[in-house]
Amino acid sequence: VEDKPIYFRLNIEGRCTWFEWGYDGENWTKIGPDFDTTTFSDEYCKFGEFTGTMVGIAVTDASLHEKTADFDFFDYEADETKPVD
């Protein structure tokens, strides 16, 4: 990864979700596998956890490297014309 700003996006189509990244906000590279979002609901959990849908940015330093992440903006766009399965 080059030392310059990176764009991330989350795509949701029906019950399928996937992540992508890019340098310019126009050309995207997929990150990891597709996820089935049918289990992303607080009705699905067994032990009281909340797995429902939320919109926002968060980071965690799970490896304790004491690194930071800076965000310049967050944009959310919903396409109301696409049906949900």
C-alpha positions as CSV (number, residue, x, y, z in Angstrom):
1,V,0.0,0.0,0.0
2,E,1.4,3.4,-1.0
3,D,1.8,6.2,1.6
4,K,-1.2,8.3,0.5
5,P,-5.0,8.5,1.4
6,I,-7.0,5.3,0.9
7,Y,-10.7,5.0,0.3
8,F,-12.8,2.2,1.7
9,R,-16.4,1.2,0.9
10,L,-18.9,-1.3,1.9
11,N,-21.3,-2.7,-0.7
12,I,-24.6,-4.2,0.2
13,E,-26.8,-5.9,-2.5
14,G,-29.8,-7.8,-1.0
15,R,-28.2,-10.3,1.4
16,C,-24.7,-10.0,0.0
17,T,-22.1,-7.6,1.5
18,W,-18.5,-7.0,0.5
19,F,-15.7,-4.5,1.1
20,E,-13.5,-2.6,-1.4
21,W,-10.6,-0.1,-1.2
22,G,-9.0,2.3,-3.6
23,Y,-6.7,5.4,-3.9
24,D,-9.0,7.7,-5.9
25,G,-12.6,6.8,-4.9
26,E,-13.3,5.6,-8.5
27,N,-11.2,2.4,-9.0
28,W,-11.9,-0.3,-6.5
29,T,-10.2,-3.5,-5.3
30,K,-12.2,-6.1,-3.5
31,I,-11.1,-7.1,0.0
32,G,-11.8,-10.6,1.2
33,P,-14.9,-12.7,0.6
34,D,-18.6,-11.8,0.3
35,F,-20.6,-12.0,3.5
36,D,-24.2,-13.3,3.9
37,T,-26.0,-10.6,5.8
38,T,-29.0,-12.6,6.7
39,T,-27.6,-13.2,10.2
40,F,-26.8,-9.5,10.8
41,S,-29.8,-8.9,13.1
42,D,-30.4,-8.6,16.8
43,E,-33.2,-11.3,16.3
44,Y,-30.6,-13.8,15.2
45,C,-28.1,-13.7,18.1
46,K,-28.3,-16.3,20.8
47,F,-26.6,-14.6,23.8
48,G,-27.9,-11.0,23.7
49,E,-25.2,-9.6,21.4
50,F,-26.3,-7.0,18.9
51,T,-25.3,-7.8,15.3
52,G,-27.7,-5.3,13.7
53,T,-26.8,-2.9,10.9
54,M,-25.0,0.3,11.9
55,V,-23.4,3.0,9.7
56,G,-20.2,4.6,10.8
57,I,-16.4,4.3,11.0
58,A,-14.5,2.5,13.8
59,V,-11.0,1.1,14.1
60,T,-9.3,-1.1,16.6
61,D,-5.6,-1.9,17.3
62,A,-6.1,-5.6,18.1
63,S,-2.3,-6.2,17.9
64,L,-1.5,-3.4,20.4
65,H,0.9,-1.6,17.9
66,E,-0.3,1.7,19.3
67,K,-1.0,3.0,15.7
68,T,-3.7,5.5,14.8
69,A,-6.1,6.0,11.9
70,D,-7.2,9.4,10.7
71,F,-10.4,9.9,8.7
72,D,-11.1,13.1,6.6
73,F,-14.7,12.2,5.7
74,F,-17.5,9.7,5.8
75,D,-20.1,9.4,3.2
76,Y,-23.2,7.2,3.2
77,E,-25.3,6.7,0.0
78,A,-28.4,4.5,-0.1
79,D,-29.8,3.3,-3.4
80,E,-33.5,3.0,-2.7
81,T,-34.2,1.7,-6.1
82,K,-32.5,-1.7,-5.4
83,P,-34.9,-4.3,-3.9
84,V,-34.0,-6.3,-0.8
85,D,-34.3,-10.1,-1.4
